[in-house]
């Protein structure tokens, strides 16, 4: 739940800065609003709209895949070696034929 909350806060913060040009730090009526002059003059209105959330999420996923690719060498950490697929069922993922032992 904490990770989901942090991801929503990150998504909302990016949309707020790009869509309104402000960062609002207010908790229980106490706080302030920071204005970013360059972004406040040139607002990206699409970021306020629902498609802006999908655009932001796609860009964040691409960024995190790029970071993971630089760190591990592959963007996809879930390979068939790591997925603990039994050897008898590996053909479902690779398309290889299974050899049956005749008794």
Backbone as a printed PyTorch tensor [residue, N CA C, xyz], in Angstrom:
tensor([[[  0.8220,  -1.1870,   0.0000],
         [  0.0000,   0.0000,   0.0000],
         [  0.8690,   1.2540,   0.0000]],

        [[  1.9940,   1.1950,   0.6730],
         [  2.8800,   2.3570,   0.7350],
         [  3.4880,   2.6460,  -0.6370]],

        [[  3.8850,   1.6160,  -1.3490],
         [  4.4420,   1.8080,  -2.6860],
         [  3.4270,   2.3940,  -3.6450]],

        [[  2.1810,   1.9230,  -3.5440],
         [  1.1280,   2.4560,  -4.4010],
         [  0.8750,   3.9190,  -4.0750]],

        [[  0.8730,   4.2640,  -2.7820],
         [  0.6710,   5.6490,  -2.3750],
         [  1.8010,   6.5440,  -2.8990]],

        [[  3.0330,   6.0660,  -2.7970],
         [  4.1690,   6.8560,  -3.2840],
         [  4.1270,   7.0280,  -4.8030]],

        [[  3.6720,   5.9940,  -5.5080],
         [  3.5760,   6.1320,  -6.9680],
         [  2.4920,   7.1290,  -7.3520]],

        [[  1.3760,   7.1590,  -6.6230],
         [  0.3330,   8.1430,  -6.8950],
         [  0.7980,   9.5590,  -6.5770]],

        [[  1.5750,   9.7160,  -5.5150],
         [  2.1070,  11.0330,  -5.1660],
         [  3.0780,  11.5150,  -6.2360]],

        [[  3.9420,  10.6180,  -6.7300],
         [  4.8710,  10.9870,  -7.7970],
         [  4.1210,  11.3770,  -9.0590]],

        [[  3.1200,  10.5980,  -9.4350],
         [  2.3210,  10.8880, -10.6190],
         [  1.5980,  12.2310, -10.4730]],

        [[  0.9960,  12.4590,  -9.3200],
         [  0.2730,  13.7130,  -9.0820],
         [  1.2170,  14.9120,  -9.0620]],

        [[  2.4000,  14.7450,  -8.4910],
         [  3.3520,  15.8610,  -8.4200],
         [  3.8290,  16.2610,  -9.8120]],

        [[  4.1210,  15.2840, -10.6430],
         [  4.5580,  15.6010, -12.0100],
         [  3.4480,  16.2970, -12.7840]],

        [[  2.2250,  15.8000, -12.6570],
         [  1.0990,  16.4140, -13.3700],
         [  0.8220,  17.8210, -12.8530]],

        [[  0.9820,  18.0260, -11.5660],
         [  0.7420,  19.3550, -10.9800],
         [  1.7600,  20.3680, -11.4840]],

        [[  3.0160,  19.9780, -11.4980],
         [  4.0580,  20.9050, -11.9320],
         [  3.9180,  21.2310, -13.4100]],

        [[  3.6910,  20.2130, -14.2440],
         [  3.6040,  20.4620, -15.6820],
         [  2.2670,  21.0740, -16.0880]],

        [[  1.1930,  20.7580, -15.3650],
         [ -0.1240,  21.2530, -15.7380],
         [ -0.4560,  22.6310, -15.2070]],

        [[ -0.0340,  22.9300, -13.9770],
         [ -0.3540,  24.2220, -13.3660],
         [  0.8530,  25.1160, -13.1340]],

        [[  2.0400,  24.5170, -13.1080],
         [  3.2370,  25.3100, -12.8460],
         [  3.4170,  25.6300, -11.3750]],

        [[  2.7520,  24.8770, -10.5170],
         [  2.8700,  25.1140,  -9.0700],
         [  3.1370,  23.8010,  -8.3570]],

        [[  3.6900,  23.9030,  -7.1610],
         [  3.8510,  22.7750,  -6.2540],
         [  3.1630,  23.1800,  -4.9650]],

        [[  2.1050,  22.4760,  -4.6240],
         [  1.3520,  22.7990,  -3.4280],
         [  1.7700,  21.8640,  -2.3030]],

        [[  2.2880,  22.4190,  -1.2360],
         [  2.6880,  21.6600,  -0.0580],
         [  1.7730,  22.0740,   1.0890]],

        [[  0.6400,  21.4230,   1.1600],
         [ -0.3390,  21.8100,   2.1610],
         [ -0.8940,  20.5600,   2.8330]],

        [[ -0.8120,  20.5280,   4.1510],
         [ -1.3550,  19.4270,   4.9390],
         [ -2.2270,  20.0300,   6.0290]],

        [[ -3.4860,  19.6430,   6.0550],
         [ -4.4580,  20.1000,   7.0520],
         [ -4.5710,  21.6240,   7.0800]],

        [[ -4.5380,  22.2520,   5.9400],
         [ -4.7090,  23.6930,   5.8570],
         [ -3.4740,  24.4940,   6.1670]],

        [[ -2.3790,  23.8360,   6.4860],
         [ -1.1330,  24.5240,   6.7990],
         [ -0.1400,  24.2150,   5.6810]],

        [[  0.4110,  25.2360,   5.0840],
         [  1.3730,  24.9960,   4.0200],
         [  1.4970,  26.1800,   3.0940]],

        [[  2.0530,  25.8980,   1.9400],
         [  2.3130,  26.9650,   0.9900],
         [  2.2440,  26.4190,  -0.4240]],

        [[  2.2340,  27.3320,  -1.3720],
         [  2.2750,  26.9710,  -2.7800],
         [  3.5120,  27.5980,  -3.3970]],

        [[  4.3220,  26.7830,  -4.0540],
         [  5.5330,  27.2530,  -4.7070],
         [  5.2170,  27.4110,  -6.1920]],

        [[  5.4990,  28.5690,  -6.7330],
         [  5.2440,  28.8470,  -8.1400],
         [  6.5290,  28.6860,  -8.9350]],

        [[  6.4520,  27.9360, -10.0240],
         [  7.5910,  27.7570, -10.9240],
         [  7.3570,  28.6860, -12.1090]],

        [[  8.0990,  29.8090, -12.1980],
         [  7.7850,  30.8420, -13.1930],
         [  7.7600,  30.3520, -14.6420]],

        [[  8.7390,  29.5850, -15.0670],
         [  8.7950,  29.1410, -16.4490],
         [  7.6170,  28.2190, -16.7840]],

        [[  7.3110,  27.2960, -15.8790],
         [  6.2190,  26.3580, -16.1280],
         [  4.8500,  26.9910, -15.8960]],

        [[  4.7960,  28.0220, -15.0720],
         [  3.5230,  28.6920, -14.8230],
         [  3.0860,  29.5150, -16.0380]],

        [[  4.0700,  30.0400, -16.7810],
         [  3.7560,  30.8130, -17.9790],
         [  3.4190,  29.9260, -19.1700]],

        [[  3.9980,  28.7220, -19.2130],
         [  3.7980,  27.8070, -20.3380],
         [  3.2260,  26.4940, -19.8220]],

        [[  1.9510,  26.4860, -19.5070],
         [  1.2940,  25.3090, -18.9290],
         [  1.0030,  24.2710, -20.0090]],

        [[  1.1360,  23.0260, -19.6420],
         [  0.7470,  21.9160, -20.5180],
         [ -0.6330,  21.4540, -20.0480]],

        [[ -1.6670,  21.9670, -20.6800],
         [ -3.0390,  21.7350, -20.2300],
         [ -3.4120,  20.2610, -20.2740]],

        [[ -2.8110,  19.4900, -21.1780],
         [ -3.1530,  18.0720, -21.2720],
         [ -2.8050,  17.3300, -19.9820]],

        [[ -1.8440,  17.8380, -19.2200],
         [ -1.4650,  17.1700, -17.9750],
         [ -2.5510,  17.2580, -16.9140]],

        [[ -3.4120,  18.2320, -17.0010],
         [ -4.4990,  18.3610, -16.0440],
         [ -5.6170,  17.3800, -16.3780]],

        [[ -5.7590,  17.0480, -17.6500],
         [ -6.8150,  16.1650, -18.1270],
         [ -6.4480,  14.6970, -17.8940]],

        [[ -7.4470,  13.7900, -17.9120],
         [ -7.1570,  12.3620, -17.7060],
         [ -6.1210,  11.7590, -18.6480]],

        [[ -6.0770,  12.1140, -19.9470],
         [ -5.0200,  11.5470, -20.7830],
         [ -3.6100,  11.9150, -20.3080]],

        [[ -3.4820,  13.0040, -19.5800],
         [ -2.1830,  13.3910, -19.0340],
         [ -1.6570,  12.3770, -18.0410]],

        [[ -2.5610,  11.7290, -17.3090],
         [ -2.1350,  10.6950, -16.3580],
         [ -1.5860,   9.4870, -17.0990]],

        [[ -2.2450,   9.0850, -18.1870],
         [ -1.7560,   7.9530, -18.9680],
         [ -0.4210,   8.2890, -19.6380]],

        [[ -0.3020,   9.4980, -20.1420],
         [  0.9460,   9.9350, -20.7540],
         [  2.0790,   9.9450, -19.7270]],

        [[  1.8110,  10.4930, -18.5590],
         [  2.8170,  10.5440, -17.4950],
         [  3.2020,   9.1460, -17.0350]],

        [[  2.2160,   8.2660, -16.8830],
         [  2.5110,   6.9050, -16.4320],
         [  3.3500,   6.1640, -17.4710]],

        [[  3.0360,   6.3430, -18.7460],
         [  3.8360,   5.7120, -19.7900],
         [  5.2630,   6.2180, -19.8090]],

        [[  5.4390,   7.5270, -19.6400],
         [  6.7920,   8.0880, -19.6030],
         [  7.5670,   7.6110, -18.3730]],

        [[  6.8810,   7.5010, -17.2360],
         [  7.5480,   6.9900, -16.0270],
         [  7.9350,   5.5230, -16.1840]],

        [[  7.0600,   4.7270, -16.7960],
         [  7.3910,   3.3190, -17.0260],
         [  8.6010,   3.2000, -17.9440]],

        [[  8.6420,   4.0280, -18.9900],
         [  9.8030,   4.0190, -19.8780],
         [ 11.0750,   4.4420, -19.1640]],

        [[ 10.9770,   5.4510, -18.3070],
         [ 12.1330,   5.9090, -17.5400],
         [ 12.6370,   4.8190, -16.6040]],

        [[ 11.7240,   4.1620, -15.8830],
         [ 12.1370,   3.1130, -14.9550],
         [ 12.6870,   1.8940, -15.6880]],

        [[ 12.1500,   1.5790, -16.8790],
         [ 12.7210,   0.4900, -17.6760],
         [ 14.1250,   0.8380, -18.1470]],

        [[ 14.3550,   2.0980, -18.5170],
         [ 15.6760,   2.5370, -18.9250],
         [ 16.6680,   2.4320, -17.7700]],

        [[ 16.2420,   2.8500, -16.5920],
         [ 17.1020,   2.7470, -15.4070],
         [ 17.4010,   1.2870, -15.0860]],

        [[ 16.3700,   0.4250, -15.1540],
         [ 16.5670,  -0.9980, -14.8730],
         [ 17.4790,  -1.6320, -15.9100]],

        [[ 17.3580,  -1.2180, -17.1920],
         [ 18.1980,  -1.7760, -18.2470],
         [ 19.6530,  -1.3990, -18.0330]],

        [[ 19.9090,  -0.1660, -17.5940],
         [ 21.2860,   0.2500, -17.3320],
         [ 21.8510,  -0.4610, -16.1020]],

        [[ 20.9940,  -0.7520, -15.1200],
         [ 21.4660,  -1.3790, -13.8870],
         [ 21.6720,  -2.8840, -14.0370]],

        [[ 20.7640,  -3.5680, -14.7490],
         [ 20.8140,  -5.0280, -14.8090],
         [ 21.1930,  -5.5710, -16.1720]],

        [[ 21.1780,  -4.7440, -17.2000],
         [ 21.4990,  -5.2170, -18.5390],
         [ 20.2820,  -5.6160, -19.3460]],

        [[ 19.1230,  -5.7200, -18.7190],
         [ 17.8880,  -6.0530, -19.4290],
         [ 16.7370,  -5.2710, -18.8120]],

        [[ 15.8230,  -4.8190, -19.6380],
         [ 14.6760,  -4.0800, -19.1100],
         [ 13.6790,  -5.0140, -18.4580]],

        [[ 13.6660,  -6.2890, -18.9090],
         [ 12.7270,  -7.2570, -18.3700],
         [ 13.4660,  -8.1640, -17.4020]],

        [[ 13.1700,  -8.0640, -16.1260],
         [ 13.8510,  -8.8970, -15.1410],
         [ 13.1940, -10.2540, -15.0060]],

        [[ 12.0420, -10.4450, -15.6310],
         [ 11.3280, -11.7060, -15.5220],
         [ 11.6150, -12.5600, -16.7390]],

        [[ 12.6860, -13.3230, -16.6990],
         [ 13.0130, -14.2360, -17.7790],
         [ 12.5520, -15.6250, -17.3930]],

        [[ 12.5790, -16.5470, -18.3300],
         [ 12.0910, -17.8860, -18.0020],
         [ 13.0060, -18.5860, -17.0130]],

        [[ 14.2710, -18.1730, -16.9250],
         [ 15.1620, -18.7540, -15.9250],
         [ 14.7500, -18.3410, -14.5160]],

        [[ 14.2760, -17.1110, -14.3670],
         [ 13.9600, -16.5730, -13.0490],
         [ 12.5330, -16.8470, -12.6200]],

        [[ 11.7090, -17.3310, -13.5190],
         [ 10.2970, -17.4750, -13.2020],
         [  9.9790, -18.7970, -12.5010]],

        [[ 10.9620, -19.6580, -12.3080],
         [ 10.7790, -20.9420, -11.6270],
         [  9.7380, -21.8060, -12.3340]],

        [[  9.8230, -21.8400, -13.6520],
         [  8.9360, -22.6950, -14.4220],
         [  9.5350, -24.0960, -14.4010]],

        [[  8.7120, -25.0750, -14.1500],
         [  9.2230, -26.4380, -14.1250],
         [  9.6880, -26.8260, -15.5260]],

        [[ 10.6230, -27.7400, -15.6080],
         [ 11.1830, -28.1360, -16.8920],
         [ 10.1410, -28.7840, -17.7930]],

        [[  9.1440, -29.4340, -17.2180],
         [  8.1170, -30.0800, -18.0270],
         [  7.1920, -29.0560, -18.6640]],

        [[  7.0950, -27.8860, -18.0920],
         [  6.1830, -26.8720, -18.6190],
         [  6.9080, -25.7390, -19.3330]],

        [[  8.2050, -25.8500, -19.4830],
         [  8.9830, -24.8050, -20.1350],
         [  8.5520, -24.6070, -21.5850]],

        [[  8.0580, -25.6660, -22.2270],
         [  7.6560, -25.5740, -23.6280],
         [  6.4990, -24.5990, -23.8290]],

        [[  5.7290, -24.3370, -22.7890],
         [  4.6290, -23.3790, -22.9140],
         [  5.1570, -21.9780, -23.1640]],

        [[  6.3420, -21.6570, -22.6310],
         [  6.9090, -20.3290, -22.7960],
         [  7.8440, -20.2310, -23.9910]],

        [[  8.5650, -21.3180, -24.2940],
         [  9.5640, -21.2450, -25.3570],
         [  9.0720, -21.8090, -26.6750]],

        [[  8.0120, -22.5960, -26.6580],
         [  7.5190, -23.2140, -27.8800],
         [  8.2490, -24.5010, -28.2180]],

        [[  9.1740, -24.9250, -27.3650],
         [  9.9250, -26.1580, -27.6190],
         [  9.0510, -27.3740, -27.3290]],

        [[  9.4240, -28.4790, -27.9650],
         [  8.6770, -29.7130, -27.7350],
         [  9.2310, -30.4050, -26.4920]],

        [[  8.3660, -31.1070, -25.8000],
         [  8.7520, -31.8280, -24.5950],
         [  9.0430, -33.2700, -24.9780]],

        [[ 10.2070, -33.7880, -24.5320],
         [ 10.5220, -35.1780, -24.7680],
         [  9.9110, -36.0230, -23.6730]],

        [[  9.2370, -37.0280, -24.0740],
         [  8.6240, -37.9370, -23.1030],
         [  9.5210, -39.1710, -22.9670]],

        [[  9.7710, -39.5500, -21.7550],
         [ 10.5570, -40.7490, -21.4940],
         [  9.6480, -41.9540, -21.6200]],

        [[ 10.0390, -42.8890, -22.4450],
         [  9.2260, -44.1080, -22.5720],
         [  9.7210, -45.1380, -21.5660]],

        [[  8.8080, -45.7730, -20.9190],
         [  9.1610, -46.7380, -19.8720],
         [  9.0900, -48.1270, -20.3900]]])
